Amino acid sequence: MSMALPWQALAQAWPDRAIKLIVPAPGGSSSEVLARMLGEKLQARTGQPVVVESRPGADGAIAATAMKSASDGHTFLLGNAGIMTINPHFNSRLPYDPGKDFLPVSLLVNNVVVLTVSSKLGVNNVRELIALSKQQPGRINYASVGGRGGVPFLSGQLLKQRAGADLTWIGYASESQARSDLMAGQIQVMFDTLASTLAHVQSGRLKILAVTGAQRAPQLPDVPTLAESGAPDVEGVGWLGLYANAGTPDSTVTLMHQHLSAILTMPDIRERLNVLGMEPVASSPAALARTQRDDHAKWGRLIRDQRILPE
């Protein structure tokens, strides 16, 4: 009789029921689409159904609270930078503790965030934008969606702090409304996701001046980063990672991590993510924990230094 290998024994033990993925965004959002893509592959690999549950609202606190109450070892949260690293600086009474209530499983993707301007503004790069903002203090407005708890908003604040840009923030509840106002010239700058922006860039109505990440986006090899554009140390990465509930067995985290690592290297998944403006980044649980820790410290310093208050 052959003896089962350890990983084979684990695979037989988990999962033994449906897997649930909780998403802190509405149906049809890029996060929800990502969850469904992962769910399709997970179901094929595990033989168990995968349920995607959208729980938008309260800057992700509704989804995080729902996740906190799940202790079946089969429920996971798509956590983002806002939920895990930014919200705690704005609310000391969050109904969840990112560092204690959840276990990192893997980074999933980096969202490509871009600095866009109206083609009517007359600037062609970030240096020209910064110079114009100084020439016209208080007149260059930048928009972002998702409130002060999002990477797009804080990327603008970093540009103000470290590059001296004179920008005034205007928050929007709707990406489409913000983008419409940008194209009409009612606002001048917007930090937005690549997938939402690309069609308007191709039509010539908007310009992408830079990406906010540490490296150039694969989809935009000719577009520089903010750091390359005369704004050193200005970097804001919007990421999504998968989290398990605290107390989930290490064996479950290991198996889920192995599944995700395999899925995120599949050519069809990488191609679909590219269209969504996402860069697949399968990582170890330790790497996600490190990203979370570093971002928490970085955004905390900015929020304190700029005396940014919650809305």
CORCOR-V282379 format. One record per pair of residues at least 4 apart in sequence whose ideal C-beta (glycine too) atoms are under 7 Angstrom apart, sorted by the first residue. I is the first residue (numbers start at 1). GAP is how many residues later the second one is. D is the distance in Angstrom with one decimal. If there is no record, write none. Layout:
# CORCOR-V282379
{{I/GAP/D} {I/GAP/D}}
This chain:
# CORCOR-V282379
{{4/4/4.5} {4/5/4.9} {6/4/6.5} {7/4/6.2} {8/4/6.6} {9/4/6.6} {10/4/6.4} {10/241/4.8} {10/245/5.7} {11/244/6.6} {14/59/7.0} {14/237/6.8} {14/238/5.2} {14/241/5.9} {15/4/5.5} {15/31/5.4} {15/33/4.7} {15/59/5.6} {17/31/6.5} {17/57/5.7} {18/30/5.8} {18/31/4.5} {18/32/6.9} {18/33/5.7} {18/56/6.7} {19/23/6.1} {19/27/7.0} {19/29/5.8} {19/31/4.7} {19/55/5.2} {20/31/4.8} {20/33/5.9} {20/54/6.4} {20/55/4.5} {21/14/4.7} {21/17/6.9} {21/18/5.9} {21/29/6.5} {21/31/5.1} {21/55/5.5} {21/57/6.4} {22/31/5.2} {22/33/5.7} {22/41/5.2} {22/44/5.7} {22/45/5.2} {22/53/6.6} {22/55/4.9} {22/56/7.0} {23/8/5.3} {23/9/4.9} {23/12/4.9} {23/29/6.2} {23/30/6.8} {23/31/5.0} {23/32/6.9} {23/40/6.7} {23/55/5.1} {24/31/6.2} {24/32/6.3} {24/36/4.0} {24/39/3.6} {24/54/6.8} {24/56/6.8} {24/59/6.1} {25/4/3.9} {25/6/4.1} {25/7/5.6} {25/29/6.5} {25/31/5.4} {26/6/6.8} {26/28/5.6} {26/30/4.6} {27/5/5.3} {27/27/5.1} {28/4/6.2} {29/4/6.9} {30/4/6.3} {30/163/6.8} {30/165/6.2} {30/246/5.3} {30/248/6.9} {31/4/6.5} {31/47/5.8} {31/209/6.3} {32/4/6.5} {32/20/6.6} {32/22/5.6} {33/4/6.5} {33/243/6.5} {34/4/6.4} {34/74/6.8} {34/75/6.6} {34/206/6.7} {34/244/6.8} {35/4/6.0} {35/17/4.6} {35/43/5.7} {36/4/6.4} {36/16/5.4} {37/232/6.3} {37/235/6.1} {38/4/5.9} {38/225/6.2} {39/4/6.2} {39/11/3.6} {39/13/5.4} {40/4/6.8} {41/4/6.2} {41/222/4.4} {41/225/7.0} {41/228/6.9} {42/4/5.7} {42/8/4.9} {42/217/6.0} {43/5/6.6} {43/6/6.0} {43/7/4.7} {45/214/5.5} {55/7/4.9} {55/8/4.0} {55/11/5.2} {56/6/7.0} {57/5/4.5} {58/4/4.8} {59/23/6.1} {59/28/5.7} {59/88/6.4} {59/90/4.6} {60/4/5.7} {60/20/6.7} {60/22/5.8} {60/23/3.7} {60/27/6.7} {61/4/5.9} {61/33/6.3} {61/34/6.0} {61/35/6.9} {62/4/6.5} {63/4/6.3} {63/14/6.3} {64/4/6.3} {64/13/6.7} {64/19/5.5} {64/32/4.3} {65/4/6.8} {65/30/4.8} {65/31/5.8} {66/4/6.9} {67/8/6.6} {67/10/4.0} {67/35/6.9} {67/178/6.4} {68/28/5.0} {68/33/4.9} {70/5/3.7} {70/175/5.6} {71/174/5.6} {71/176/6.3} {73/175/5.2} {73/176/6.5} {73/179/5.2} {75/170/6.5} {76/29/6.8} {76/166/5.3} {76/167/6.5} {76/168/5.7} {77/25/6.6} {77/166/4.6} {78/162/5.5} {78/164/6.3} {79/4/5.0} {79/5/4.9} {79/23/6.8} {79/162/5.5} {79/164/4.7} {80/4/6.8} {80/158/6.9} {80/159/6.8} {80/160/5.3} {81/4/5.2} {81/5/6.2} {81/70/5.4} {81/157/5.9} {81/158/5.6} {81/214/5.7} {82/4/4.8} {82/5/6.0} {82/64/6.9} {82/67/4.5} {82/68/5.3} {83/4/5.9} {83/15/7.0} {84/14/4.5} {84/208/5.1} {85/207/5.8} {85/210/4.0} {85/211/4.2} {85/214/5.7} {86/63/4.9} {86/68/7.0} {86/213/5.1} {87/4/5.9} {87/7/6.0} {87/62/5.3} {88/6/6.2} {88/10/6.3} {89/210/6.4} {89/211/5.1} {89/214/4.8} {90/58/6.7} {90/59/6.1} {90/220/4.1} {91/219/6.6} {96/5/5.0} {97/4/5.0} {98/4/6.3} {98/194/7.0} {100/146/6.3} {101/145/5.3} {102/141/4.1} {102/142/6.8} {102/143/6.6} {102/144/6.1} {103/140/6.4} {103/141/4.5} {103/143/5.9} {103/145/5.7} {103/150/5.9} {104/137/6.4} {104/139/6.1} {104/181/4.5} {104/184/3.8} {104/185/4.6} {104/188/6.7} {105/137/4.4} {105/138/6.1} {105/139/5.5} {105/148/5.5} {105/151/5.3} {105/152/5.5} {105/155/7.0} {105/180/5.8} {106/135/6.4} {106/136/5.4} {106/151/5.1} {106/154/4.7} {106/155/7.0} {106/176/5.8} {106/177/5.5} {106/179/6.6} {106/182/6.0} {107/132/6.1} {107/134/4.8} {107/174/4.6} {107/175/6.9} {107/176/4.0} {107/180/6.5} {107/181/4.9} {107/184/6.4} {108/132/4.8} {108/133/5.8} {108/134/5.9} {108/152/7.0} {108/156/6.9} {108/173/6.9} {109/130/6.8} {109/131/5.3} {109/164/6.2} {109/169/4.1} {109/170/6.0} {109/171/5.6} {109/172/6.1} {110/103/6.3} {110/127/5.5} {110/128/7.0} {110/129/5.1} {110/168/7.0} {110/169/4.5} {110/171/5.5} {111/82/5.8} {111/127/3.8} {111/128/6.7} {111/129/6.9} {111/166/6.8} {111/167/5.9} {112/81/6.7} {112/82/3.9} {112/99/6.1} {112/101/6.9} {112/105/4.4} {112/107/6.5} {112/165/4.6} {112/166/6.9} {112/167/6.5} {113/38/6.1} {113/39/5.8} {113/42/6.4} {113/78/5.9} {113/80/6.2} {113/98/6.9} {113/99/4.4} {113/123/6.3} {113/125/5.1} {114/78/6.2} {114/80/5.4} {114/83/5.8} {114/94/4.7} {114/97/5.4} {115/11/6.9} {115/74/6.7} {115/76/5.9} {115/94/5.0} {115/95/4.8} {115/97/6.7} {115/111/6.9} {116/66/7.0} {116/74/5.1} {116/76/5.7} {116/81/5.4} {116/90/5.0} {116/91/6.5} {116/92/5.4} {117/4/4.7} {117/6/6.0} {117/12/6.6} {117/71/6.3} {117/72/5.5} {117/90/5.3} {117/92/6.1} {118/64/5.5} {118/65/5.9} {118/67/5.6} {118/70/6.5} {118/88/6.4} {119/85/6.1} {119/86/5.9} {119/87/6.4} {119/88/5.6} {120/65/5.3} {121/67/5.5} {123/5/4.0} {123/6/4.7} {123/9/5.8} {124/4/5.8} {125/84/5.8} {125/104/6.0} {126/4/6.3} {126/83/5.2} {126/84/5.2} {126/100/6.4} {126/103/3.6} {126/104/5.8} {126/105/5.8} {127/4/6.4} {127/102/6.6} {127/103/4.4} {128/4/6.2} {129/4/6.4} {129/60/7.0} {129/80/6.4} {130/4/6.7} {130/33/5.6} {130/34/6.6} {130/35/4.7} {130/100/7.0} {131/4/6.4} {132/4/6.2} {132/8/6.6} {133/7/4.3} {133/32/4.9} {133/33/4.1} {133/34/5.9} {134/30/7.0} {134/32/5.6} {136/4/6.2} {137/29/4.7} {138/28/6.8} {138/30/6.3} {140/26/6.4} {140/27/5.5} {140/28/7.0} {140/48/4.9} {140/49/6.4} {141/27/4.9} {141/29/5.1} {141/46/4.5} {141/47/5.7} {142/14/4.8} {142/25/4.7} {142/27/5.9} {142/45/6.9} {142/47/3.9} {142/48/6.4} {142/49/6.7} {143/27/5.2} {143/29/5.4} {143/35/4.3} {143/38/7.0} {143/39/6.5} {143/44/4.8} {143/47/4.5} {144/6/6.2} {144/8/3.7} {144/9/4.4} {144/12/6.4} {144/27/6.7} {144/46/6.9} {144/47/4.9} {145/7/6.9} {145/27/5.1} {145/28/7.0} {145/29/6.9} {145/30/4.9} {145/33/5.9} {146/4/3.3} {146/6/6.5} {146/7/6.9} {147/6/6.8} {147/24/6.0} {147/164/5.6} {148/5/5.3} {148/160/6.3} {148/162/6.4} {148/163/5.7} {151/4/5.9} {151/85/4.7} {151/86/6.8} {151/87/4.2} {152/39/3.6} {152/40/6.8} {153/4/6.7} {153/16/6.5} {154/4/6.4} {154/82/5.9} {154/145/5.9} {154/148/6.2} {155/4/6.6} {155/36/5.1} {155/57/4.7} {155/81/3.5} {156/4/6.6} {156/11/5.7} {156/13/6.0} {156/35/5.7} {157/4/6.2} {157/145/6.0} {157/149/5.6} {157/151/6.6} {158/4/5.7} {158/76/4.7} {158/78/6.3} {158/144/6.2} {159/4/5.2} {159/6/4.7} {159/8/6.7} {159/67/6.9} {159/72/5.9} {159/75/5.4} {160/5/5.2} {160/7/5.5} {161/141/6.6} {161/144/6.7} {161/145/6.0} {162/69/6.6} {162/70/6.9} {162/71/5.2} {162/72/5.3} {163/67/7.0} {163/68/4.0} {163/71/6.0} {167/22/6.6} {170/17/5.9} {172/5/5.7} {172/6/3.8} {174/4/6.6} {175/4/6.0} {175/17/6.7} {175/21/5.6} {176/4/6.2} {177/4/6.4} {178/4/6.3} {178/12/5.9} {179/4/6.4} {179/11/6.8} {179/13/6.9} {179/21/6.7} {180/4/6.3} {181/5/4.1} {181/6/5.0} {182/5/5.3} {182/8/4.9} {182/24/6.8} {183/17/6.7} {183/22/4.9} {183/23/6.5} {191/21/6.9} {192/4/5.5} {192/5/5.0} {193/4/6.8} {193/84/5.5} {194/4/5.9} {194/23/6.5} {194/25/6.2} {194/83/3.3} {195/81/5.1} {195/82/3.5} {197/4/5.9} {197/9/6.3} {197/11/6.6} {198/4/6.3} {199/4/6.5} {200/5/4.9} {200/6/4.4} {201/5/5.1} {201/6/6.8} {201/7/5.6} {208/12/6.7} {208/15/5.5} {209/20/6.9} {210/13/6.5} {210/14/5.6} {210/15/6.1} {210/16/4.8} {210/19/4.8} {211/5/6.3} {211/6/5.0} {211/9/6.3} {211/12/5.8} {211/14/5.6} {212/14/5.8} {212/23/6.5} {212/24/4.3} {212/25/7.0} {213/4/6.8} {213/12/6.4} {213/22/6.6} {213/24/5.0} {214/11/6.8} {214/21/5.3} {214/23/6.9} {215/10/6.8} {216/4/6.5} {216/5/5.9} {216/7/6.4} {216/8/6.8} {216/9/6.1} {217/6/6.9} {217/62/6.9} {218/56/6.8} {218/61/6.3} {219/55/6.1} {219/58/6.5} {224/4/3.8} {224/5/4.9} {225/4/6.9} {226/5/4.3} {226/8/4.3} {226/9/6.7} {227/4/6.3} {227/5/5.5} {227/6/6.9} {227/7/6.3} {227/8/6.4} {239/52/6.7} {241/47/4.7} {242/18/6.5} {244/4/3.9} {244/8/6.7} {244/9/5.5} {248/4/5.2} {248/5/6.0} {250/4/6.1} {251/4/6.4} {252/4/6.3} {253/4/6.1} {253/32/6.2} {254/4/6.5} {255/4/6.5} {256/4/6.3} {257/4/6.3} {257/28/6.2} {258/4/6.6} {259/4/6.2} {260/4/5.9} {260/22/5.9} {261/4/6.9} {261/21/4.5} {263/6/5.9} {264/5/6.3} {264/16/4.3} {264/18/4.1} {265/17/6.8} {266/4/6.7} {267/4/6.2} {268/4/6.4} {269/4/6.2} {269/11/6.9} {270/4/6.4} {270/10/5.6} {271/4/7.0} {272/4/6.7} {273/5/4.3} {273/7/5.3} {283/4/3.7} {283/5/5.6} {285/4/6.3} {286/4/6.3} {287/4/6.5} {288/4/6.3} {289/4/6.3} {290/4/6.2} {291/4/6.1} {292/4/6.2} {293/4/6.7} {294/4/6.1} {295/4/5.9} {296/4/6.1} {297/4/6.6} {298/4/6.8} {299/4/6.1} {300/4/6.3} {301/4/5.9} {302/4/5.8} {303/5/4.7}}
